Each structure stands twice: as structure tokens, then as C-alpha cells.
């Protein structure tokens, strides 16, 4: 299984989120998931909302294009992002070194 799957409307990412981190950042990628650290605590949906906002900003899409479609109450989440392709997601999350 790959952490990034492309479909006809965009992509679906499998994300392993770590709340209460010092910064919001990509911590790497494994075969199964993208590791993301978030500053927000996992209380009352704060970490989920922070993930949607951060991912939208990082990918350059509106927040309404990002939706958690699975795992809202778990660390491993499935997130759908409409209007972007897999290649662009990889480039924006892991920009090439100068």
C-alpha cells in the first residue's frame, strides 16, 4: 500500500499524525503512510482541523478541498485532497534541494 493514491478528482493520502509537536511539519514518509507532526492537541478535533489547514496551505489548495475521510479519531488518517495530482503533492511536500 502506498501513502499516496491518485484518482479522477485528486488524491487520497494516508497520514500518521503526531499531535503536540513543536512545529507543524512533514516528518518523513514510509511505504504505508506520510508522517506529519502537528502542534495542536488531539482534543475536540483540534488536531484534525490543524491538519486540514496545514495540508491545504502546504499543497496550495483551499481548505474546503481537504477532507478527512477515515480515521478522524485515530492517529492514522485517510485524507482526500481534490484538485491536485500525485506528482504535485510529492513536489510540494518534498521540494527538491536547491
Secondary structure, 3 states (H helix, E strand, C coil): CCCEEECCCEEEEEEEEECCCCCCEEEEECCCCEEEECCCCCCCCHHHHHHHHHHHHHHCCCHHHEEEEECCCCCEEEEEEECCCHHHHHHHHCCCCC
